[in-house]
Amino acid sequence: MKTNALPLYGSYNLVMNELSPRQVTLEDSFWTPRQIINAEKSIFHQWQMLENTGCIDNFRIAAGIKEGSREGWFFADSDAYKWLEAAAGIYSLWPSKNLKELIGDFIILIRESQMKDGYLFTYNQIHFPSSRWENLMIEHELYCHGHLIESCVSHFDSFGDKSVLKMACHAADLLVDVFLDAALDKTSGHEEIEIALIRLYKVTGDDQYLELAHRFLERRGKTPFFAMQIFIQNLRVNRRLRLVQMKKENSMVDMHHPLSQGLTSYNYAKTSTAIKFRWLLSGLSGKFFQMHAPIREQTVPVGHAVRFAYLETATAMFYRQNLDPTLLPALKQAWTRMVTRRMYITGGIGSLPFIEGFGRDYELDPEIAYAETCSSLGSLYWNWEMGLITKEACYSDLFEWQLYNAAAVGMGVEGTSFSYNNPLASHGGLSRMPWFKVACCPSNLSRTWASLGKYIFSHVGRDLWIHQYIGCQAEINLGTAVKINLRSSFPWEGKACLNINPQTTAEFTIHLRIPSWAKSYALRINGQQVSVNPRSPTEDNEPPASGYDPHHAWFATIHRVWSPGDVLELEFEMDVKIRRVSSRVKGQDNKVALTRGPIVFCLESIDNPGLDIFRARVNLLCIIDRPDCVTYLPSLLGGTETLCCITIDEKILNFIPYFLWANRGKSQMTVWVNS
């Protein structure tokens, strides 16, 4: 059968379609064990932490079921909603009686807590029952409503329960009534509601939800005298001081539940007074909230990294619905600026503590690095949307890189400990925790793992794209029903095999991502070598600050008549790469990072006793001359590759994947090593 290098079939003028996670069954040697841990341990641990810290009791108090004082931060409701979204996704793939009961009980509690007009924000309902929408920039009121809506949509996707979807519509209808024609300053300080409204629109088809998301996006950067307004608003509202006074007068406990003491903590991060001053300037300028400029002019990633990633995700989602060509240039420019100047080698984003966000160009200190887990997850969502819009492989490549490094590091191997911020060097003081006082990351990880299947394939017409090489099965309509069985040895080995089984012989096109890290690859169909014309390299891309460049990825296109039983095999060379940062990154001269495939390695002190990992100098010749320096150890950290090198004075250096560090107690760690 003749195979063409260029597609003869394909609707390139259309945005690609995605699959539901429920349409993809994961069967992967790397991810399936992690999915089981997520389903059997993580989700139940998280529920217990939500109970222990008073988060679930807040709903009981709001519903009038229980008396007491509301505990936790004003945004604590969102942690419970993300748990529900994760639980619903997990149950649809890994059903269990206990989980179903918890989900059902919490749905009842949400229904009883929600007010007659659709409002649900326990912070106000308990502490300030006559007050609403007073401080949209700070208090996460719209953010919490967004996660409420998303959790209900996910529950509906999994269970088909229209009564739960009605709760989401009830909340969204209230927001439409209040905010559709509101003033320019009426938008959320923490973007999320926009994503939720677009997801609800896609399920219901109600144009009002899409239009409200649009207006929330369009209001950004158009508030006159923003610094004065936010200063006056917080001075006038000052609700935390009012709450402290109320609790003193009523002899109530402090802001956090007494059971949480010793269980939760703030995350340790190396910081400075200067960074706190920069946070103040960022807030007053509007950059912290992405309120400094209209969305079409926001071409530089600034401010809080999670907020930024959610804004870009929502903008890209909105673009997919209306194809407004004026939105795409800023999205692309912001993504390129992030990748080339404001992202770490791990794919982590957000270089500054306190701000929890972006610093200046090339400000990428590995030890100060914040790289919050949630910001990496937000970047995954944004990458996915950009890939669907553009059909460019660089976005899927960064998704893979961040998935295995910046995101995977957020959850410990046993599934019950987590990291919040993720520096690339630690002299000690940072450890994984069972929970945090700001507990946004654990359930965010679990909901992402539960939906991982949706990020593998996309399609439009008779074109199929393979974005990630994760073992799975799916059935996709490419003019005819096509069953795909993808087997993969990623991330440890670069082999993937696709069994293609169309219902009948059919002509269609498959686009295969060739990763940026692959020096060479082999492609076979039914055992016969196939050649495709590689994409011409792009010469105008700015060299990346981090040493990793997703622009080198591309899609190999195979167009042919496919028959049931066809087998497509891919094999990518996985050599150890020596990566260096840009010379414009301060303090990193003569330092290297080692990667293999999509994995970034690091030195952890526990694997290198008696050795100062910050002073050791790696002998790079041992890497070039010894391709066998990689060993897979099934008994270490749940099964992992290790990388063994020597220093220039012939001492042994043992590297492990970065995402696995801090799983064995407190230790020191560094990604960048002297050369």
N, C-alpha and C positions, 0 to 999 in steps of 0.2 A: 504494500500500500504506500503510495507516494505521500510524503509529509512535506508541507510547505513551511518555509521559514517565516512568512508573514501571514497574518490572518486574512482569509478571503471572506469570512463571515464575521459579523459583529456589529453591534449598534453602539458605536463609540460616542454618539451624541446623548446617550442616556446615562443617568446616574445608576450605579449598580444597586442591586437588591441584596439584602442580608437574610440569613436564616435565623429562625428562633433557636435559642439554646436547646429547646425541646426537640428540634428536628435533627440534632446531631448527637450521636452516642459516642462518648469518649472511650477509647480503649488504647491507652497510652502508658508505656512503662514508666515514664516520668510523672505525668499528670494524674493518672488514675489513682495511685496511692495517696496523692495529695488531696484529690477529691474525696476519697474515703475518710481521710483525717478531718477534712472540712465538715463532712456530713455526720461523722460519728463522735467527734470531739469538739471541734472549734465552735460549732453553732450552739451546742449545749453549754459549753463553758461561757460563751458570751452572754447567753440568757441569764446564767447564774450571776455573772458580774453585774448585769443590768438590774437584777433583783437586789443584790447585796449593796449596791450604791444608791438605791432609792429611785432609780430612773422609772421602773415600772410602777412603783408606788405613786409616783407623780400623777399617772393616769388614773389610778384608783381614787386619789384625793380629788382630782378634777371631776371624776364621775360621781362623787358623793358616796363611794363605797367605803372609804376609809378616811379617818381624820388624821391630821398631822401637818407638818411643814414640808413644803416642796424642797427637794434637794437637788444639788448639781447646778451646772451652768444653765443659762437661759436657752441654750441650743441643745440640751440633753435629749429632748424628744426625738431629734433626728437620729440619734444612735439607735434608738429602739426601732424606728422605721426602717433603717438600713438592715437591722437584724431581721425584720419581717421580710424584706425583699430577698435577703440571702436565704432565709429559711424556706420561702416559697420556691425559689429556684432549686434549692437542694432537694426538697421533697419531690419535685417533679422528676428528678433523675435518680434519687436514692431515698425512696419513701420509707418512713418508719412511723409507727403508731405514736410514739412519744412526741416526735416532732409535730405531727399533725395535731395532736392535742394542744401543744403549746401555741401553735399558730392559731387554732380556733379560739382558744381562750383570749389571746391578745387581740384578735379581731373583734370579739365581743367587747373587750375593754375599750378599744378605740371607738367603737360605735357608741358606747355609753358616755364616753368623754366628749365626743364631738357635739358642739352646740347646735341648736335647731337651724341656724342659718349657715352651717358648714364650718364655722370657725373652730380651730383646735390648736391651742398654744398654751400648754399648761402653765408656763411662767406667768402669763397674764391672768389666766382663768383663776389661779390660786391666789396670787399676790395682788394683782391689780385688775379685778374683774370688770371695772368700768372703763378700762383703757385698752386701746388698740392702735397699732400702726404709728406709734409715737417716735420710734427711733429705728427706721428701716436700715440705716447704714450699719448699725452696731448689733442690734439684738437678734438677728437671724430669724425674724418672724416669718418672712416669706421663704427663707431657706427651709425652715421646718415644715411649712405647708408643702413645699416642693417635694421633700422626701416622703411626706405622707402620701401625696399623689403617686409618686413613683412606686411606693410599696404596694399600693392598691392595684396599680396597673400590673405589676409583676405577679401579684396574687391572682388577678384575673387571668393572666397568661397561663398560669400553672393550674388553676382550679376551675376556671370558667365561671366563677361566682359573680353574677352581675350585681348582687347586693353590695359587694365590696367595691366594685367599680363605681357604684352609685355614690359611695362615700367620697371617692376622689372627685367625681363630678360635682358633688355638693360643695366641697371646698373650693374647687375651681370656679364654680358659678358665683360664689361670694367674691372671689378675687376679680372676676370680670366686672361685677357690679361696682366694686369699690375703685378699681384701678384702670379700667379700660380708657376712660377719658380723664384721668387724673393729671396733676401737674408734672412737669419735667423731672422734679426731684423724687417722684414716687417710683422708685425702683429699688432693688435689693442690694444691700452692701456686700452680701455674699451670694454670688450667682449660683443658682441651682434650680430655682423655680422655672426658669426658661426651658431647661431640659425636660422638666416634669410636664409642663404644659404641652410641649411638642409631642412627647410620648403619649399623653392623653388624647391629643388630637388624632394621632395615628390610629388609636384604638377606636375612638368614637366618631371621627369625622366631623366633629363640631368645630367650625371655622373660628368661633370666638376664642377658643383656647390658643390656636395658632396666632391669631391677631394680637392677643394679649402678650404672648411671648415676644412677638415682633416689637410691640411698643415698649416693653421692658428693655429690650436690646437697644432700640433707637433712642431712648432717653439718656443713655450713658454719655457722659461728657458734655451735657447740655444744661447743667445746673449752674446758673450764674452765681458768682461769689461763693463757690463751694466751701472754701475754708471757713468763711464766716458762718455759713449755714450749719455746718456740722459742729462747729464750736458752740454756737448758740443753742442748737438742739440738745446737745449733751449736757450743757450747763443747765438748761431749763428742765430736762427730764431727770437726769441724775438719779436714776431709779435704784442703782445698786446701793447708794448711800441711804436712800429711803428704806430699802429692804433691810439693811443692817440695823437701822434705827427701829424698824417695826419688830425685828426679831429680838432686839434687846428689851423693848417694851413688853413683849409677850413671853420673855424668857425662853425663846426658841433656840434650837441648836444653830451652829454656824452653817455656812453655805453648803457644806458637803456632809453627806450622810455619815453618822458615826461608824457604821460598819465598814465604810470605805477606808477608814484610817488604817494604814499598814497594808491595805490591798491595792490602793491606787497611788499614783505619784505623778508629778509633772516630770516630763522628760528632761534629762540633763543635756545641756548644749553649751558649748564654749561660746561666750559672747563678749561684748564690750560696751562701755558707755556710749561710744560713738554710734554703735548700731542702734541703740535706743533713741538717740537723737535723730538718726536717719529715718527711723520708723515714724516719728512724730511728723517730720517733713513730708514723708510719703503719704501719711494720712491726710494732712491738711491740703496737700496738692491734689488729692483725689487719686493719685496713682496706686495707692494701696488697695483701693476698691475698684480700680479700672474706671474711674469716673472723671479722668483728666481730659479725655478727648472722645469724640464720637467714634463708633466702632470701626468705621471705614478709615479712620486715621490712626488706629492703634496698631502700628506696625512693629512696635518694640515690646517684648514681654517685660512687664513691670509689676511691682506690688506683690501682694500675697499670691503665691504660686498656685494654690488650689483654686482660688477665685479666678485667676487668669485662665487656667486650663478649662474650668467649667464654662467660662464666658466663650472661649474659642470653640468648645464643643457645641454649645448651644447655637452659636452663629453658624457653624458648619451644618448642624442639623436643620436649621431654618433654611439655609441655602438649598439643601436637598429637597425641600418642599416647594420652593418657589423659583429656584435657579436665578436669583438676582445676581447678575454679573458684577455688580459694584461691590459685592461682599468678598469675592474670592481673592483679589490682590492683597488686601490687608492680612487675610488668613495665611496666605502663602509667605508673605514677607515676615510676619511675626514668627511663624514656624522656622523659617530659615535663620532668622536672627537668633532664636533660641538654640538651635542645633549647632550653629557655627560659633557662637560667642558666650552663651549663658547656660551651658549644659555640661555636666560632669561625664567622665568616661563611662560611668555606670548607667548613664541615662537619667540620673537624678537631676531634678531642677529645683531651684530655690537655694541660693548660696548663703543667705543671711538668717541667723536666728532672730528671734523677736519679731522681725518683719515676717518671718516664715516665707520668705520670697526671694525675688530676684535682686541681685546686686547690679553693679555696672558690668559692661562688657569685659570679659576675661577676668572677672573677679571670682576666681574658682579655687579658693583656699580649701584643701582637702579636709582639714581638721575642723574648720568652722562650718563647713558644708552642712546645711540643714536637710535638704533633699527629703522633705516629708513624704512618707509613704502615700498619703492621699494625693499629693501633687503628681506623683508618678502614675497613679491610677487615672487621674484626670487627663494626663497626657496620653495614656492608652486610648481613652475614649475619643480624644481629639484626633489622634493618628488614624483611628478606624474611620471616622467620618471623612477625613481628608482623603484617605485611600479610596473610599467609595465614590467621592466626588471626582477625583482626578485620574484614577486608574494608574497612579504612579507608585512604583514599588518602594520608594524611599520611606513612605509612611508606614507600610507594613514591616519594613526592615527595622525602623525605630521601635515599632510596637514589640517586635520580638526581643530586641535588645533590652528595652525597659522591663518587659515581662520577666525575663530570666535574671535580671540584676536589680534594678531600682525598685521593682514591685515585689518580687519574690523574697527579698530580704526582710520584708515587713512582718512575715509570720515565721515563727520558730518551727523546727522539724516536728515537734510533738503537737503543734496546732493550738497550744494554750498559752503561748507567750508571744509578745509582739514588740516591734520597734516602731517608734513614732518618727524620729528624725534619723537620718542615715548618713553620717559622715564617712569620708573615705580614709580617715586616719583617726585613731583614738589612742591616747596615752593612758587610758583607763577612765573609769567613772561612768561609762555608758553600758547599760545592760538591758536585756529584754525584760519586759514586765508582763504580768498577767492581765493588767488593765491600766488605764491612765485616767487622770481626772478630766482630761480632754480626750475622750475615747472615740474619736471619729474613725480611726484607722482599722481596728479589728473587723468590725462588721462590713466596712467598705471593701476590705480584702475578700471576705467570705462571699459577698454578693458578686464580686468580679470573678472569683474562681467558679462560682456556680453558673455563670453565664459565659464561660470560656469558649464553649462550642460555637457561639455565634461569630467568633472572630477568625474562623478558619477558612471559610468559603464566602464568595459572593458571586453573583451571576446577573446577567441581563441578556435577554433574547437567547441566543445559542452560544453564549460565551460564559465560560466558567473560570474564575480566578482562584488560585490556591495561595492564600496569604501566609498561613502558618503550617508547618509540618508537625502536626500533633495527631497522634493515632486516633482514628475515629471512623464512624460509619454515618452516611447520610444518603438521602434520596433527593435529587434536585431535578427540576423541570427545565430541560434544555431543548425544548421542542418535543421531546419525549422524556419520559421518566428515566433518570439515570441513577443507578445505585453506585456509590463511591465507597470503597473500603481503603482507607489510608493507613498504612503501617509506617511507623517512624522510629528511629533510634536516637532522635534529637533529645537533649542537647549534647549528649556525650559523643555520638558518632553522626556523621553527616549522610545517613542513608534514609531514603523514603521510597515507598512503593505504593502505587495506586492501582487497585483493581477497578477497572471501568466496566460497568455492566448496564448498558442502555437496554431498555425494554425490547427494542428492535434495533437493527443496524441503523445508525443515524450519523449525520454530518454535523459536527459542532467543533468548537475551539476551546482549548484549555491553555490558560496562561499560568506559568509556573514561576514563582519568585526565585530568582537567583540572588542569594544573600550577598550583602556587601563584603562579608568576611571570607567568602569562598574564592580562593585563588584560581581554582579550576573545578570543573564538574563534568560528569558523564551522564548522558541521557539515553535510555534504551526503551524501545517499545517492542514488546514480545521478544525480548532478547536481542533485537537488532539495534545497533548504534544509530542514533539520530543526531543530526547537526542542525543547529538553528543559528541564524545570524544574530550575533550579540548586539545589544544596544550600543550606539556610538557614545563614547564617554563624554560627559558634559565638562567642558573646559572652564566655564565661567563660575563654577562654584567656589566660594570662599573656603580656604582650608579650615577645618574645624578646630576650635580651641581645645577640645577634649582628646583628640587623637582618633576618634571614631567618626566615620562619615557615612551616613545611610544613603547618600546620593549615588554611591557605587552599586546599589542594588538595581535590578531590572527584571522585567518579566520576559521569560522565554515563551514564545507562542507556538502552539502545535495545533494545526488545523488539519483534520482528516475525517474520513468516514470511520467511525468507531463501531466495533462489534462486541457483543457480549463476551466477556472473558478476556478482553484486552488488558495487558499489564504494562504500566508505565513505571519505570524505575529511574530514580535519581540518586546520584552519589556525589557529594561535595567534599572537596579536600579540606580537612580540618587541621591546618598546621597551627603551631603556636605563633602568635603575632606579637611583635614588640612595638608598643605604641608610645608615642611621646606627645605631650601637650604643646600647644603653640608657644613660641618664644615670648609672646605677649602676656602669658600667664606668669605672674610673679612667683618666685621661690621654688620653681619646679625644674630648674636647670639640671641637666644630666640625670633626670629621673625617668623611669620607664614603668609602664604597666603591661602586664602579660595577659593576653586573651587567647582563647581557643574556641572556634565556632562563635556562638553567641554569649559565651561565658567570660566574665571578667574575674580574674583571680586576685587573691590578696594573701598577705602574710599575717598569720595570727600567732601571738606569742606562745600559746599553749602547744603549738606544733613545732616551735623552734626554741626549746628551753636552752638557757645559757647564751642566747644570742640577742644582741640589740638589733631588732628588726628595722629600726630607723637609721641605723648607721651601716648596716650590711650593704655590700656592693655586689650585685649579681654579675656573674661572668656570662655575658651574652653569647659567647661562643658555645657554651654548653647547650644553649637552646638551639642554635643554628645547626650544630653538629650532631645533636642527639634528639632525633624526632621521637624516640621511645621514652622520653622523660615523663610522659603522662601515664598514670596508673589508675585503674578503677578499683575502689575499695568498697565492697558491698556492706561491710560492717561499720563503716565510718559515716556518721551523720545521716543514716538512712540510705546510704549508698551514694557515693560521689567519686568523681575524678579528683586526683591530686596531681600536682605538678612539682616535680623534684628538680632543683637546679643546684648549682654550687656558687659560692662567693669567689671573689678573685683570690682569696687566701684559702680556697678549697674547703670551706665549711658548707654543710648541707643546708639548703633553704627548702622548706616544705610549704607549698602554696595550696590553698583550698579555694573553691568558688566564693566570691564575695558574698553571695546571698546566704551562705551558711555560717557566717561568722557570728560570734556571740551566742552560740547555742550550748556552750559548755562552761558557763559562768563568766565572770568578769575577766577581761583580757585586754591586751593591746593589739592593735591592728593597723595595717597600712596597705593601701592599693599601690601607691607609687613607691618604687624601690630605687635606691641609688645604683647607677651603672658606671 
